[in-house]
Amino acid sequence: MDVCSAEAYQASHIARAINIPLAELKSQLGELNKAKWIITYCTPPSEESSARAASILLDSGFQKVTPIRGGFESWIDAYYPVEW
């Protein structure tokens, strides 16, 4: 789950990631499946946003949640799929 702005998401994002900006997360919790892993990320310097999103999800009863350490840049550095 990309928690950056819609504009940042449109510029580039992890392949098949959904975009729910951090400011909209609480209002969209009902659209997420608690049975699936949710991996949060954002582009630097907003790694804090991804950790905050993970915290919101965990506090809301989601159990399978983790932020990507190093955010989007670490994903790119590992040569994982990206959509530009």
Buried (B, 14 or more C-beta within 10 A) or exposed (E): BBBBBEEBBEEBBBEEBBBBBBEEBEEEBEEBEEEEEBBBBBBEEBBEBBBBBBEBBBEBEBEEBBBBEBBBEBBBEEEEEEEE
